[in-house]
Amino acid sequence: MKVVCVGGGPASLYLSILLKAQDPARDISVHEKNPAGSTYGWGVTYWPAMLDTLMAHDAPSARALAERSARWSDGVAHVRDLVTVHHGDEGFAVGRHELLRILAERATDLGVSVHFGRTVTPGDPLLDADLVVAGDGARSTLREQHADHFGTRITAGRNRFIWLGTTKVFRSFTFAFVETEHGWLWSYGYGFDGEHSTCIVECAPATWTGLGLDTMEREEALRLLEKLLAAPLEGHPLIGRTDVEGPAQWQTFPTVTNRVWSRDNLVLIGDAAHTTHYSIGAGTTLAMQDAMSLAAALRTPGPLSPALRAYERERKRALLPQQSAARHSAHWYENLPRYVGLEPHQMFALLGQRHSPLLPYVPPQLYYRVDRAIERTQALRSLKRWLGPRLARVLQKD
């Protein structure tokens, strides 16, 4: 079986590892348009349960990942001049560059041909394979050639955000909410390599234009954001992308969905198939879970179409709660003024509840009091855990 993976992200690389480990005789190649080591994105997050899952699927790459990851505990929120802490939160982060290096080296060790600096477009002779995997991101060119067939839909979020780095090493997952004369601006920060942290900054469109961030050159924008986020940054600088020039790289988040995920021998994986808002920190995990599911569907030799349909069914079902959580999380931030007037500890509690489909419809103070009462009662707490995902599925269907 010859497999060609287009795009050298976590989904493609991890799929190549799993497929080659299943059957060393497979001819598998991965083609990434960018040069080796040129990725951006700073750090990516994952959670303890994911590390256990990775260990069960490919222990060598999981061990290498664990060794190179930073671990945080607790969540910290700066709200105006106040700070509140939520104990018990725990997660991991690793530099995106380091993650891709680990996966590429493991794939190469297994015999996968990994190529960098090679753009593969529709009609390229390289695509003559038994299976072509479109892992070329949210703006996949292989998918766009057949967008009508896939039923691709891309919806832009309302808020503006920018993905930055900083030399401030956050030991906890750190939020900061800053009130400006043009509205609220906030950041998400987490360390990933012992020397740097990711710092994502987000704001509403009116705040973005009111502060002049829509027209500022990159360095000017960074200096303004450093001033606004002085408390959590503690004097450390913000770092922008070095692979592009010109204005600061502000974006709106593209939510990608597809009606179907395969066409003949072409299959979508990772961001080419679906995206989930960055505020739930699940993009990399979901992409690698796609790879696990597709590899499992291809484990037994047989016709390709049933295997690809089985992969699609499994992943669409598994993604429902994640997509619901991402949608509600993005909505929470888009409606930040509804919650930011609460006491910081109350706001932080509702920040942790932002995935709830009920939260937008219940007064925040009332929701907080009811939720605290539920958490103090074991039976009600169990009911809440059981009911939440089911209610989310019902509302999503509506």
C-alpha positions, 0 to 999 in steps of 0.5 A, a space after each residue: 500500500 502506497 500512502 502519500 500525506 500532504 502537509 507535515 503537521 501532527 496529524 500527517 506525521 502521527 498517521 505515518 508513524 502508526 501506519 508504518 508501525 502496523 505494516 513496515 512494508 507500506 510505502 509512506 511519504 509525508 510532504 511539507 511545503 515549508 522548510 524543516 524547522 520553519 513552523 510557527 505557533 509557539 507552544 501547543 497544549 495537551 492534557 494528562 489523559 492524552 499522554 496516556 493515549 499516546 503511550 498506548 499507541 506509540 510509546 517511543 514518540 510518547 516518551 520523547 514528547 513527555 521528556 520535552 514538555 512543560 507541565 503546569 498546575 493551577 489556573 491564574 486570572 488577572 482581572 483588572 488589578 486583582 488576581 485569583 487562583 484556581 487550584 487543581 488544573 493540570 496540563 502539558 505544553 510543548 513547543 510546536 517546533 519540538 513536537 514536529 521534530 519528535 514526530 518527524 524523527 520517529 517517522 523517519 526512524 520507522 522508514 517513512 520518507 519525510 520531505 520538507 520544502 515540497 509543495 504538492 498541489 492537485 495534479 502533482 504526479 506525487 499524488 499517484 498513490 493508493 491513499 492520499 491524505 490531505 493534512 494540509 491545514 484549514 485552507 487545504 488546497 487538496 480539499 478546495 479542489 473538490 469543495 462542493 463534494 466535501 461540503 466545506 464550510 468555513 465560518 470566521 469568528 467575530 473577535 480578533 486574536 494574535 498568537 505571540 511568544 514571550 520570555 515570561 515563563 508562566 508556571 500556571 495557565 494564566 489569563 489576563 483581562 484588561 479594561 481599556 478605554 475602547 473595551 476589554 482585551 485579554 490574553 492566555 499564557 502558558 509556558 512550553 520549554 522552560 524559557 518561553 511561553 505562548 501568549 495569545 491576545 484577543 479582543 472584540 473588533 471595536 477594541 481592535 480598531 479603537 486601539 489602532 491595532 488594525 493599522 499598527 506596524 508589528 513592533 508598535 503593536 507589540 509595545 502597546 500590548 506589553 504595556 497593557 499586559 504589564 502585570 502578567 508579563 512582569 516586564 518581559 517582552 512579547 515576540 511576534 512571528 519572524 517569518 513574515 514582515 509588515 503589520 502584526 498578524 491579527 486573525 479571526 478564527 476559521 471554524 472549518 466543517 465538512 459534510 463528508 471527509 473522503 472522495 475516492 482515495 483522498 481523505 481529510 485529516 486534522 484542520 483540513 477536516 475540522 477546526 475547534 476554537 483555540 480557547 479549548 486547547 484541543 486542536 493538536 490533540 484532535 488532529 492526532 486522534 484523527 490519525 489514531 482513528 484512521 490508522 485503526 480503520 486501515 489496520 485490516 487489509 480490505 477495500 478502502 471506501 468502507 474503511 474511510 467511511 468508518 473513520 469518518 463516522 467514528 471521528 464525527 461522533 467523537 468530535 460532537 462534544 468538543 465542537 460544542 465546547 469550542 463553540 460555547 467557549 468562543 461565544 463566552 469570550 465574544 460576550 465577555 462584558 456579560 461576565 467580567 463585572 463579577 467578582 474575580 473568583 466568580 468570573 473565573 469559576 464561570 470561565 471554567 464553565 464556559 462550555 455549558 450550553 445553559 450559561 448564555 441563558 441564565 443570569 451569571 450570578 444565578 448560574 454561579 450560585 446554582 453551580 456552587 450548590 450543585 458542586 457541594 452535593 455528590 448526587 447533583 454533581 454526578 447528574 450534572 456530569 451525565 447531563 451536560 454532554 447530552 444536553 449539548 448534543 440536543 442543542 447542537 442538533 437544534 
